[in-house]
Amino acid sequence: MKIKYLNTICCKKCLHLSLPVDMMIRFAREVDPGYNIYRRTGLKEGMPIANQDAAERIVADMVEDGRYVDFVEKLIQIDTAGFMGRRYDLKGLKNVVANLVDEGYSFDKVSGQFFENHREQIRANWGRLNEGDERKMTLLRMDIAGNSALVKNNSISKVEQAYQDMRNIISRVVVNRHGRLWSWEGDGALAAFLFGEMEKMAVFAGMEIIHELFFYNRLHNPLNSPINLRLGAHIGHVRYSDSETERLKNETAKEAAILETLAANNALCISSNLYITMDQITGNLFSEEKFKLGRKHRLYKVGMEK
């Protein structure tokens, strides 16, 4: 995580004008439970630290450890709701937030989190996650059914064009809903959603992709037969890795892949855990609960009879 030094000055000032040293350290430990300012400074445990020096050290360490954005989120939470029943007025916090926006982040008021502004840069970790970070996410798995037949019965150029069109559609839909395309395997893809109402974002993305495919097959498909897509979505804890291979090993990703196999062509299959997060209007668009391979699930399909 790269944060310009000048953009951290406001945070240091916010801390030393608003908090005593013990509370600065307490809030740093809310982000990193193992944080020890004495170990980081080389000072003897318990030695007094000047207020401004503590602020400088803590902010520098948060940046170095890739936890600066998490730390600012924690400060926003404390400024808004207090901490352990006590209110804290963090002076200059608005400037700290504005500086992060200048760094290319957007702030999501629903979740109280910052994420990478996709108009400036798109990375698999949203510019936030570090190797090994574990977060609750919603994963959306997609696969083109009958891939072998499409390749066999069409020219290579037309197949490549159609698959590139599909990738463009999927990427656009996923990114516009704050998701990230984590894998593209030629005839399949995996997308991840972390911020905002991630459950709805993943489900709505899946539904939108089905709609886009419906019109693509009728208006733009260069192949001699329709492209059929199966989608599966599941929510669970995911350990982030910069390695695509490692990301695919997550149990949540494997479960989404199994749900995808339970979907009919051009249908979205969601787990029961994901379904219960839906509002009634959205939930009513899905089929009655089904049970197969030991899994409760529901389906959404354009024109589905219920």
DOFITI-872695 format. One record per residue (C-alpha): x, y, z; residue number from 1; chain; residue in three letters. Coordinates in Angstrom, 3 decimals. Each point is the difference from the previous one (the first is absolute). Layout:
REM residues N
{u:X; v:Y; w:Z; pos:NUM; unit:A; code:ALA}
...
***
This chain:
REM residues 306
{u:0.000; v:0.000; w:0.000; pos:1; unit:A; code:MET}
{u:1.531; v:3.274; w:-1.093; pos:2; unit:A; code:LYS}
{u:-1.147; v:3.128; w:1.835; pos:3; unit:A; code:ILE}
{u:1.656; v:3.334; w:-0.741; pos:4; unit:A; code:LYS}
{u:1.847; v:1.361; w:3.021; pos:5; unit:A; code:TYR}
{u:-1.680; v:3.398; w:-0.315; pos:6; unit:A; code:LEU}
{u:-3.407; v:-1.683; w:0.215; pos:7; unit:A; code:ASN}
{u:0.876; v:-1.562; w:3.374; pos:8; unit:A; code:THR}
{u:0.851; v:3.323; w:1.652; pos:9; unit:A; code:ILE}
{u:-3.667; v:0.808; w:0.625; pos:10; unit:A; code:CYS}
{u:-0.473; v:-3.353; w:1.718; pos:11; unit:A; code:CYS}
{u:2.979; v:0.569; w:2.292; pos:12; unit:A; code:LYS}
{u:-1.330; v:3.443; w:0.854; pos:13; unit:A; code:LYS}
{u:-3.485; v:-1.416; w:0.626; pos:14; unit:A; code:CYS}
{u:1.407; v:-2.496; w:2.490; pos:15; unit:A; code:LEU}
{u:2.247; v:2.249; w:2.035; pos:16; unit:A; code:HIS}
{u:-2.634; v:2.777; w:0.197; pos:17; unit:A; code:LEU}
{u:-2.828; v:-2.349; w:0.988; pos:18; unit:A; code:SER}
{u:1.317; v:-2.937; w:2.020; pos:19; unit:A; code:LEU}
{u:2.335; v:-0.864; w:2.862; pos:20; unit:A; code:PRO}
{u:2.766; v:-2.483; w:-0.799; pos:21; unit:A; code:VAL}
{u:-1.680; v:-2.943; w:1.713; pos:22; unit:A; code:ASP}
{u:-3.126; v:0.377; w:-2.149; pos:23; unit:A; code:MET}
{u:2.042; v:0.332; w:-3.196; pos:24; unit:A; code:MET}
{u:1.645; v:-3.310; w:0.849; pos:25; unit:A; code:ILE}
{u:-3.362; v:-1.542; w:0.950; pos:26; unit:A; code:ARG}
{u:-1.516; v:0.945; w:-3.355; pos:27; unit:A; code:PHE}
{u:3.053; v:-1.283; w:-1.871; pos:28; unit:A; code:ALA}
{u:-0.464; v:-3.344; w:1.770; pos:29; unit:A; code:ARG}
{u:-3.628; v:-0.057; w:-1.113; pos:30; unit:A; code:GLU}
{u:1.424; v:-0.289; w:-3.527; pos:31; unit:A; code:VAL}
{u:3.039; v:-2.116; w:0.865; pos:32; unit:A; code:ASP}
{u:-0.406; v:-1.810; w:3.350; pos:33; unit:A; code:PRO}
{u:3.725; v:-0.769; w:0.135; pos:34; unit:A; code:GLY}
{u:1.117; v:3.598; w:-0.478; pos:35; unit:A; code:TYR}
{u:2.724; v:1.069; w:2.461; pos:36; unit:A; code:ASN}
{u:1.259; v:3.557; w:-0.322; pos:37; unit:A; code:ILE}
{u:2.971; v:-0.679; w:2.279; pos:38; unit:A; code:TYR}
{u:1.177; v:-2.863; w:-2.133; pos:39; unit:A; code:ARG}
{u:-0.344; v:2.168; w:-3.101; pos:40; unit:A; code:ARG}
{u:1.890; v:2.938; w:1.506; pos:41; unit:A; code:THR}
{u:2.597; v:-1.983; w:1.944; pos:42; unit:A; code:GLY}
{u:-0.942; v:1.793; w:3.200; pos:43; unit:A; code:LEU}
{u:-0.170; v:-1.773; w:3.341; pos:44; unit:A; code:LYS}
{u:-3.502; v:-1.228; w:0.859; pos:45; unit:A; code:GLU}
{u:-1.906; v:2.589; w:2.014; pos:46; unit:A; code:GLY}
{u:2.219; v:2.975; w:-0.828; pos:47; unit:A; code:MET}
{u:-1.963; v:3.210; w:-0.600; pos:48; unit:A; code:PRO}
{u:-0.500; v:0.934; w:-3.653; pos:49; unit:A; code:ILE}
{u:-0.799; v:3.535; w:-1.094; pos:50; unit:A; code:ALA}
{u:-3.482; v:0.380; w:-1.478; pos:51; unit:A; code:ASN}
{u:1.227; v:1.190; w:-3.397; pos:52; unit:A; code:GLN}
{u:2.708; v:-2.695; w:-0.171; pos:53; unit:A; code:ASP}
{u:-2.576; v:-2.701; w:0.670; pos:54; unit:A; code:ALA}
{u:-2.248; v:1.321; w:-2.750; pos:55; unit:A; code:ALA}
{u:2.931; v:0.071; w:-2.462; pos:56; unit:A; code:GLU}
{u:1.059; v:-3.552; w:0.878; pos:57; unit:A; code:ARG}
{u:-3.476; v:-1.545; w:-0.103; pos:58; unit:A; code:ILE}
{u:-0.948; v:1.501; w:-3.359; pos:59; unit:A; code:VAL}
{u:3.357; v:-0.958; w:-1.513; pos:60; unit:A; code:ALA}
{u:-0.410; v:-3.579; w:1.256; pos:61; unit:A; code:ASP}
{u:-3.569; v:-0.258; w:-1.318; pos:62; unit:A; code:MET}
{u:1.227; v:1.065; w:-3.439; pos:63; unit:A; code:VAL}
{u:2.981; v:-2.373; w:0.090; pos:64; unit:A; code:GLU}
{u:-2.185; v:-2.945; w:1.072; pos:65; unit:A; code:ASP}
{u:-2.648; v:0.708; w:-2.632; pos:66; unit:A; code:GLY}
{u:-2.573; v:0.844; w:2.691; pos:67; unit:A; code:ARG}
{u:-0.346; v:3.746; w:-0.505; pos:68; unit:A; code:TYR}
{u:-3.401; v:-0.159; w:-1.717; pos:69; unit:A; code:VAL}
{u:-1.269; v:-2.428; w:2.668; pos:70; unit:A; code:ASP}
{u:1.237; v:2.437; w:2.653; pos:71; unit:A; code:PHE}
{u:-1.789; v:2.967; w:-1.575; pos:72; unit:A; code:VAL}
{u:-3.195; v:-2.086; w:-0.210; pos:73; unit:A; code:GLU}
{u:0.319; v:-0.749; w:3.705; pos:74; unit:A; code:LYS}
{u:0.425; v:3.713; w:0.764; pos:75; unit:A; code:LEU}
{u:-3.134; v:0.782; w:-2.028; pos:76; unit:A; code:ILE}
{u:-1.910; v:-2.650; w:1.935; pos:77; unit:A; code:GLN}
{u:1.202; v:1.401; w:3.329; pos:78; unit:A; code:ILE}
{u:-0.773; v:3.593; w:-0.999; pos:79; unit:A; code:ASP}
{u:-3.520; v:-1.016; w:-1.074; pos:80; unit:A; code:THR}
{u:-1.013; v:-2.495; w:2.685; pos:81; unit:A; code:ALA}
{u:2.539; v:0.435; w:2.788; pos:82; unit:A; code:GLY}
{u:2.038; v:-2.716; w:1.672; pos:83; unit:A; code:PHE}
{u:-1.085; v:-2.030; w:3.040; pos:84; unit:A; code:MET}
{u:-2.700; v:2.531; w:0.830; pos:85; unit:A; code:GLY}
{u:2.190; v:3.076; w:-0.292; pos:86; unit:A; code:ARG}
{u:-0.183; v:2.631; w:-2.728; pos:87; unit:A; code:ARG}
{u:3.133; v:1.248; w:-1.761; pos:88; unit:A; code:TYR}
{u:0.167; v:3.138; w:-2.121; pos:89; unit:A; code:ASP}
{u:2.782; v:-0.686; w:-2.492; pos:90; unit:A; code:LEU}
{u:1.113; v:3.387; w:-1.271; pos:91; unit:A; code:LYS}
{u:0.813; v:0.212; w:-3.699; pos:92; unit:A; code:GLY}
{u:-1.308; v:-3.466; w:-0.840; pos:93; unit:A; code:LEU}
{u:-1.855; v:1.360; w:-3.039; pos:94; unit:A; code:LYS}
{u:3.340; v:1.060; w:-1.463; pos:95; unit:A; code:ASN}
{u:1.399; v:-3.483; w:0.622; pos:96; unit:A; code:VAL}
{u:-2.915; v:-1.498; w:-1.941; pos:97; unit:A; code:VAL}
{u:0.391; v:2.556; w:-2.802; pos:98; unit:A; code:ALA}
{u:3.668; v:-0.916; w:-0.357; pos:99; unit:A; code:ASN}
{u:-0.855; v:-3.686; w:-0.406; pos:100; unit:A; code:LEU}
{u:-2.465; v:0.931; w:-2.727; pos:101; unit:A; code:VAL}
{u:2.843; v:1.905; w:-1.668; pos:102; unit:A; code:ASP}
{u:2.000; v:-3.237; w:0.154; pos:103; unit:A; code:GLU}
{u:-2.600; v:-1.636; w:-2.260; pos:104; unit:A; code:GLY}
{u:-2.361; v:-1.535; w:2.561; pos:105; unit:A; code:TYR}
{u:-3.767; v:0.268; w:0.307; pos:106; unit:A; code:SER}
{u:-1.837; v:-0.112; w:3.328; pos:107; unit:A; code:PHE}
{u:-3.027; v:-2.261; w:0.327; pos:108; unit:A; code:ASP}
{u:-2.332; v:1.392; w:2.672; pos:109; unit:A; code:LYS}
{u:-1.983; v:-3.246; w:0.215; pos:110; unit:A; code:VAL}
{u:2.925; v:-2.093; w:1.203; pos:111; unit:A; code:SER}
{u:2.165; v:2.852; w:1.305; pos:112; unit:A; code:GLY}
{u:2.871; v:-1.209; w:-2.170; pos:113; unit:A; code:GLN}
{u:2.316; v:1.410; w:-2.635; pos:114; unit:A; code:PHE}
{u:0.601; v:-1.834; w:-3.234; pos:115; unit:A; code:PHE}
{u:1.979; v:0.652; w:-3.131; pos:116; unit:A; code:GLU}
{u:-1.684; v:2.360; w:-2.471; pos:117; unit:A; code:ASN}
{u:-0.341; v:-2.217; w:-3.083; pos:118; unit:A; code:HIS}
{u:0.051; v:3.026; w:-2.296; pos:119; unit:A; code:ARG}
{u:3.640; v:0.492; w:0.929; pos:120; unit:A; code:GLU}
{u:1.290; v:-3.524; w:0.653; pos:121; unit:A; code:GLN}
{u:-1.320; v:-3.553; w:0.263; pos:122; unit:A; code:ILE}
{u:1.903; v:-2.518; w:2.119; pos:123; unit:A; code:ARG}
{u:-1.072; v:-3.391; w:1.303; pos:124; unit:A; code:ALA}
{u:0.391; v:1.197; w:3.602; pos:125; unit:A; code:ASN}
{u:-1.966; v:3.247; w:-0.480; pos:126; unit:A; code:TRP}
{u:3.199; v:1.753; w:1.046; pos:127; unit:A; code:GLY}
{u:-0.755; v:-1.165; w:3.550; pos:128; unit:A; code:ARG}
{u:0.695; v:-3.631; w:0.787; pos:129; unit:A; code:LEU}
{u:3.347; v:-1.456; w:0.958; pos:130; unit:A; code:ASN}
{u:1.191; v:-3.563; w:-0.523; pos:131; unit:A; code:GLU}
{u:-1.773; v:-2.257; w:2.493; pos:132; unit:A; code:GLY}
{u:-2.735; v:2.466; w:0.993; pos:133; unit:A; code:ASP}
{u:-3.246; v:-1.829; w:0.705; pos:134; unit:A; code:GLU}
{u:-3.300; v:1.735; w:-0.712; pos:135; unit:A; code:ARG}
{u:-3.605; v:-0.943; w:-0.513; pos:136; unit:A; code:LYS}
{u:-0.746; v:0.204; w:-3.720; pos:137; unit:A; code:MET}
{u:-2.554; v:-1.042; w:-2.585; pos:138; unit:A; code:THR}
{u:1.437; v:-1.930; w:-2.934; pos:139; unit:A; code:LEU}
{u:-1.662; v:-0.404; w:-3.387; pos:140; unit:A; code:LEU}
{u:1.112; v:-2.879; w:-2.195; pos:141; unit:A; code:ARG}
{u:-0.853; v:-0.091; w:-3.738; pos:142; unit:A; code:MET}
{u:0.539; v:-2.682; w:-2.630; pos:143; unit:A; code:ASP}
{u:-0.880; v:-0.290; w:-3.694; pos:144; unit:A; code:ILE}
{u:-1.975; v:-3.207; w:-0.501; pos:145; unit:A; code:ALA}
{u:0.778; v:-2.093; w:-3.057; pos:146; unit:A; code:GLY}
{u:3.321; v:1.691; w:-0.601; pos:147; unit:A; code:ASN}
{u:1.458; v:-2.922; w:-1.972; pos:148; unit:A; code:SER}
{u:-2.904; v:-0.022; w:-2.473; pos:149; unit:A; code:ALA}
{u:0.268; v:3.745; w:-0.558; pos:150; unit:A; code:LEU}
{u:3.714; v:-0.299; w:-0.746; pos:151; unit:A; code:VAL}
{u:-0.541; v:-2.991; w:-2.287; pos:152; unit:A; code:LYS}
{u:-2.846; v:1.512; w:-2.042; pos:153; unit:A; code:ASN}
{u:1.328; v:3.536; w:-0.488; pos:154; unit:A; code:ASN}
{u:3.101; v:1.626; w:-1.392; pos:155; unit:A; code:SER}
{u:2.737; v:0.939; w:2.453; pos:156; unit:A; code:ILE}
{u:-0.370; v:3.688; w:-0.824; pos:157; unit:A; code:SER}
{u:-3.735; v:0.003; w:0.751; pos:158; unit:A; code:LYS}
{u:0.470; v:-1.939; w:3.247; pos:159; unit:A; code:VAL}
{u:2.724; v:2.409; w:1.121; pos:160; unit:A; code:GLU}
{u:-2.217; v:2.968; w:-0.859; pos:161; unit:A; code:GLN}
{u:-3.001; v:-1.402; w:1.864; pos:162; unit:A; code:ALA}
{u:2.027; v:-0.905; w:3.083; pos:163; unit:A; code:TYR}
{u:1.638; v:3.410; w:0.059; pos:164; unit:A; code:GLN}
{u:-3.445; v:1.569; w:-0.213; pos:165; unit:A; code:ASP}
{u:-1.097; v:-2.127; w:2.951; pos:166; unit:A; code:MET}
{u:3.050; v:0.969; w:2.005; pos:167; unit:A; code:ARG}
{u:-0.669; v:3.686; w:-0.714; pos:168; unit:A; code:ASN}
{u:-3.624; v:-0.338; w:1.110; pos:169; unit:A; code:ILE}
{u:0.880; v:-1.881; w:3.178; pos:170; unit:A; code:ILE}
{u:2.879; v:2.335; w:0.913; pos:171; unit:A; code:SER}
{u:-2.125; v:3.113; w:-0.487; pos:172; unit:A; code:ARG}
{u:-2.919; v:-1.330; w:2.039; pos:173; unit:A; code:VAL}
{u:2.213; v:-1.267; w:2.829; pos:174; unit:A; code:VAL}
{u:2.141; v:3.130; w:0.320; pos:175; unit:A; code:VAL}
{u:-3.002; v:2.339; w:-0.179; pos:176; unit:A; code:ASN}
{u:-1.325; v:-1.752; w:3.118; pos:177; unit:A; code:ARG}
{u:3.314; v:0.422; w:1.858; pos:178; unit:A; code:HIS}
{u:1.070; v:-3.597; w:-0.660; pos:179; unit:A; code:GLY}
{u:3.245; v:-1.344; w:-1.436; pos:180; unit:A; code:ARG}
{u:0.500; v:-2.672; w:-2.629; pos:181; unit:A; code:LEU}
{u:2.360; v:-2.414; w:1.737; pos:182; unit:A; code:TRP}
{u:0.360; v:-2.639; w:-2.667; pos:183; unit:A; code:SER}
{u:-0.708; v:-0.572; w:-3.677; pos:184; unit:A; code:TRP}
{u:0.682; v:-3.514; w:-1.210; pos:185; unit:A; code:GLU}
{u:-1.030; v:0.252; w:-3.647; pos:186; unit:A; code:GLY}
{u:-3.509; v:-1.357; w:0.455; pos:187; unit:A; code:ASP}
{u:-0.558; v:0.956; w:3.648; pos:188; unit:A; code:GLY}
{u:0.488; v:2.808; w:2.481; pos:189; unit:A; code:ALA}
{u:-0.004; v:0.778; w:3.725; pos:190; unit:A; code:LEU}
{u:-1.005; v:3.394; w:1.368; pos:191; unit:A; code:ALA}
{u:0.292; v:1.250; w:3.589; pos:192; unit:A; code:ALA}
{u:-2.069; v:2.589; w:1.857; pos:193; unit:A; code:PHE}
{u:1.103; v:1.560; w:3.269; pos:194; unit:A; code:LEU}
{u:-1.337; v:3.532; w:0.445; pos:195; unit:A; code:PHE}
{u:-3.410; v:1.532; w:0.546; pos:196; unit:A; code:GLY}
{u:-2.923; v:-2.412; w:-0.073; pos:197; unit:A; code:GLU}
{u:2.231; v:-2.668; w:-1.476; pos:198; unit:A; code:MET}
{u:-2.685; v:-2.692; w:0.077; pos:199; unit:A; code:GLU}
{u:-2.359; v:2.065; w:-2.148; pos:200; unit:A; code:LYS}
{u:2.827; v:1.223; w:-2.201; pos:201; unit:A; code:MET}
{u:0.986; v:-3.563; w:-0.887; pos:202; unit:A; code:ALA}
{u:-3.571; v:-1.163; w:-0.589; pos:203; unit:A; code:VAL}
{u:-0.923; v:3.071; w:-2.048; pos:204; unit:A; code:PHE}
{u:3.195; v:-0.405; w:-2.027; pos:205; unit:A; code:ALA}
{u:-0.931; v:-3.596; w:-0.773; pos:206; unit:A; code:GLY}
{u:-3.529; v:0.999; w:-1.008; pos:207; unit:A; code:MET}
{u:1.282; v:2.837; w:-2.177; pos:208; unit:A; code:GLU}
{u:2.470; v:-2.299; w:-1.765; pos:209; unit:A; code:ILE}
{u:-2.860; v:-2.373; w:-0.826; pos:210; unit:A; code:ILE}
{u:-2.027; v:2.901; w:-1.428; pos:211; unit:A; code:HIS}
{u:2.960; v:1.289; w:-2.016; pos:212; unit:A; code:GLU}
{u:0.597; v:-3.502; w:-1.386; pos:213; unit:A; code:LEU}
{u:-3.668; v:-0.300; w:-1.007; pos:214; unit:A; code:PHE}
{u:0.301; v:3.033; w:-2.264; pos:215; unit:A; code:PHE}
{u:3.530; v:-0.822; w:-1.149; pos:216; unit:A; code:TYR}
{u:-1.110; v:-3.404; w:-1.295; pos:217; unit:A; code:ASN}
{u:-2.789; v:1.605; w:-2.001; pos:218; unit:A; code:ARG}
{u:1.764; v:3.078; w:-1.318; pos:219; unit:A; code:LEU}
{u:3.799; v:-0.392; w:-0.068; pos:220; unit:A; code:HIS}
{u:1.050; v:-3.635; w:0.375; pos:221; unit:A; code:ASN}
{u:2.249; v:-0.948; w:-2.982; pos:222; unit:A; code:PRO}
{u:-0.264; v:-3.736; w:0.740; pos:223; unit:A; code:LEU}
{u:-2.433; v:-2.398; w:-1.649; pos:224; unit:A; code:ASN}
{u:-1.643; v:-0.837; w:3.336; pos:225; unit:A; code:SER}
{u:-0.764; v:1.884; w:3.253; pos:226; unit:A; code:PRO}
{u:2.519; v:0.325; w:2.803; pos:227; unit:A; code:ILE}
{u:-1.348; v:-1.638; w:3.148; pos:228; unit:A; code:ASN}
{u:1.337; v:1.158; w:3.341; pos:229; unit:A; code:LEU}
{u:-0.381; v:-1.592; w:3.450; pos:230; unit:A; code:ARG}
{u:0.580; v:2.079; w:3.128; pos:231; unit:A; code:LEU}
{u:0.391; v:-0.899; w:3.675; pos:232; unit:A; code:GLY}
{u:0.349; v:2.340; w:2.986; pos:233; unit:A; code:ALA}
{u:0.911; v:-0.611; w:3.640; pos:234; unit:A; code:HIS}
{u:0.973; v:2.068; w:3.020; pos:235; unit:A; code:ILE}
{u:2.714; v:-0.918; w:2.485; pos:236; unit:A; code:GLY}
{u:3.428; v:0.784; w:1.389; pos:237; unit:A; code:HIS}
{u:2.768; v:0.349; w:-2.562; pos:238; unit:A; code:VAL}
{u:3.746; v:0.235; w:0.556; pos:239; unit:A; code:ARG}
{u:1.456; v:2.455; w:-2.481; pos:240; unit:A; code:TYR}
{u:3.104; v:-0.788; w:-2.024; pos:241; unit:A; code:SER}
{u:1.734; v:1.800; w:-2.839; pos:242; unit:A; code:ASP}
{u:0.205; v:-3.425; w:-1.638; pos:243; unit:A; code:SER}
{u:-2.987; v:-0.865; w:-2.180; pos:244; unit:A; code:GLU}
{u:0.617; v:-3.697; w:0.655; pos:245; unit:A; code:THR}
{u:-0.170; v:0.509; w:3.768; pos:246; unit:A; code:GLU}
{u:-3.173; v:2.076; w:-0.260; pos:247; unit:A; code:ARG}
{u:-1.720; v:-2.851; w:-1.808; pos:248; unit:A; code:LEU}
{u:0.874; v:-2.384; w:2.861; pos:249; unit:A; code:LYS}
{u:-2.278; v:1.816; w:2.452; pos:250; unit:A; code:ASN}
{u:-2.903; v:-2.148; w:1.192; pos:251; unit:A; code:GLU}
{u:-2.439; v:2.770; w:-0.885; pos:252; unit:A; code:THR}
{u:1.291; v:-0.016; w:-3.582; pos:253; unit:A; code:ALA}
{u:-0.338; v:-3.779; w:-0.177; pos:254; unit:A; code:LYS}
{u:-3.561; v:0.195; w:1.303; pos:255; unit:A; code:GLU}
{u:-0.909; v:2.655; w:-2.581; pos:256; unit:A; code:ALA}
{u:1.416; v:-2.295; w:-2.693; pos:257; unit:A; code:ALA}
{u:-2.196; v:-2.880; w:1.190; pos:258; unit:A; code:ILE}
{u:-3.077; v:2.254; w:0.015; pos:259; unit:A; code:LEU}
{u:0.829; v:1.013; w:-3.571; pos:260; unit:A; code:GLU}
{u:-0.252; v:-3.655; w:-1.050; pos:261; unit:A; code:THR}
{u:-3.496; v:-0.129; w:1.543; pos:262; unit:A; code:LEU}
{u:-1.223; v:2.905; w:-2.121; pos:263; unit:A; code:ALA}
{u:-1.968; v:-0.501; w:-3.196; pos:264; unit:A; code:ALA}
{u:1.277; v:1.701; w:-3.148; pos:265; unit:A; code:ASN}
{u:-0.228; v:3.781; w:0.270; pos:266; unit:A; code:ASN}
{u:-0.984; v:-0.184; w:3.656; pos:267; unit:A; code:ALA}
{u:1.446; v:1.219; w:3.297; pos:268; unit:A; code:LEU}
{u:0.151; v:-2.467; w:2.886; pos:269; unit:A; code:CYS}
{u:0.468; v:1.456; w:3.497; pos:270; unit:A; code:ILE}
{u:0.578; v:-1.739; w:3.322; pos:271; unit:A; code:SER}
{u:-2.561; v:0.090; w:2.785; pos:272; unit:A; code:SER}
{u:2.452; v:2.094; w:2.062; pos:273; unit:A; code:ASN}
{u:-0.001; v:2.617; w:-2.729; pos:274; unit:A; code:LEU}
{u:-3.743; v:-0.157; w:-0.588; pos:275; unit:A; code:TYR}
{u:-0.860; v:0.939; w:3.585; pos:276; unit:A; code:ILE}
{u:1.839; v:3.328; w:-0.450; pos:277; unit:A; code:THR}
{u:-2.319; v:1.020; w:-2.847; pos:278; unit:A; code:MET}
{u:-2.952; v:2.344; w:0.488; pos:279; unit:A; code:ASP}
{u:-3.450; v:-1.396; w:-0.723; pos:280; unit:A; code:GLN}
{u:-0.349; v:1.618; w:-3.427; pos:281; unit:A; code:ILE}
{u:3.295; v:-1.447; w:-1.222; pos:282; unit:A; code:THR}
{u:-0.592; v:-3.339; w:1.702; pos:283; unit:A; code:GLY}
{u:-3.332; v:-0.381; w:-1.773; pos:284; unit:A; code:ASN}
{u:1.827; v:-0.045; w:-3.334; pos:285; unit:A; code:LEU}
{u:1.608; v:-3.324; w:0.898; pos:286; unit:A; code:PHE}
{u:-1.442; v:-3.496; w:-0.188; pos:287; unit:A; code:SER}
{u:-1.219; v:-2.026; w:2.947; pos:288; unit:A; code:GLU}
{u:2.788; v:-1.605; w:2.011; pos:289; unit:A; code:GLU}
{u:1.623; v:-3.007; w:-1.654; pos:290; unit:A; code:LYS}
{u:2.265; v:-2.686; w:1.455; pos:291; unit:A; code:PHE}
{u:2.753; v:-1.793; w:-1.880; pos:292; unit:A; code:LYS}
{u:3.501; v:-1.255; w:0.825; pos:293; unit:A; code:LEU}
{u:-0.782; v:0.702; w:3.639; pos:294; unit:A; code:GLY}
{u:-0.555; v:3.711; w:-0.685; pos:295; unit:A; code:ARG}
{u:-3.045; v:2.193; w:0.359; pos:296; unit:A; code:LYS}
{u:-0.134; v:2.544; w:-2.809; pos:297; unit:A; code:HIS}
{u:-2.258; v:2.193; w:-2.115; pos:298; unit:A; code:ARG}
{u:0.044; v:0.959; w:-3.672; pos:299; unit:A; code:LEU}
{u:-0.579; v:3.168; w:-1.977; pos:300; unit:A; code:TYR}
{u:-0.608; v:-0.150; w:-3.728; pos:301; unit:A; code:LYS}
{u:-1.457; v:2.444; w:-2.507; pos:302; unit:A; code:VAL}
{u:-3.566; v:-1.036; w:-0.753; pos:303; unit:A; code:GLY}
{u:-0.005; v:-2.640; w:2.767; pos:304; unit:A; code:MET}
{u:-3.370; v:-1.427; w:0.948; pos:305; unit:A; code:GLU}
{u:-0.375; v:-0.309; w:3.759; pos:306; unit:A; code:LYS}
***
